[in-house]
């Protein structure tokens, strides 16, 4: 029996450069550093917090989504 695993995976993309960072089945909190633009993307349930790497490590934007994160 064959299962379509990709249909169950949720795509996580960098909010600055839109590069695909990961495909994950189920997750509550994930932090991913984009290898392209070096932005740290923090995903918490339906909330996305962008954090830039540099002199200060602080959130620069918070967006709340009601649907799946794309």
C-alpha positions in Angstrom: 0.0 0.0 0.0 1.3 3.4 -1.0 0.6 6.6 1.0 0.8 10.1 -0.4 3.1 11.6 2.3 3.6 14.9 0.5 -0.2 15.7 0.8 0.1 15.5 4.6 3.2 17.8 4.9 3.0 21.5 5.6 5.4 23.8 3.7 7.3 26.4 5.7 8.7 29.3 3.7 10.9 32.3 4.6 8.8 35.4 5.0 11.6 37.6 3.7 12.8 35.8 0.5 10.1 33.1 0.1 12.6 30.2 0.0 11.1 26.9 1.1 12.8 26.0 4.4 11.0 22.7 5.4 8.1 20.4 4.9 6.8 19.2 8.3 3.8 16.9 9.1 2.8 18.2 12.5 4.5 20.9 14.6 3.6 23.4 17.3 6.8 25.4 17.4 9.7 25.5 14.9 12.5 27.9 14.4 14.4 27.8 11.0 17.2 30.0 9.9 17.0 30.7 6.1 20.3 29.8 4.4 19.7 32.4 1.7 18.9 35.6 3.6 19.9 34.5 7.1 16.5 35.5 8.6 15.3 33.4 11.5 11.7 32.4 11.0 9.8 31.3 14.1 6.5 29.5 13.6 4.2 29.0 16.6 0.9 27.4 15.7 -0.7 30.0 13.5 1.6 32.8 14.4 4.7 33.7 12.4 7.5 35.9 14.0 10.4 37.0 11.8 13.6 37.6 13.6 16.7 39.0 11.9 20.2 37.9 12.8 22.7 40.7 13.4 23.5 43.0 16.3 20.2 42.5 18.0 18.0 39.4 18.1 14.5 40.9 18.1 11.2 40.2 16.4 10.7 42.6 13.4 7.2 41.5 12.4 4.4 39.4 13.8 1.6 38.1 11.6 -1.3 36.0 12.7 -2.9 33.6 10.2 -6.2 31.8 10.6 -5.4 29.2 7.9 -2.4 27.0 7.2 1.0 28.6 7.0 2.3 28.7 3.4 
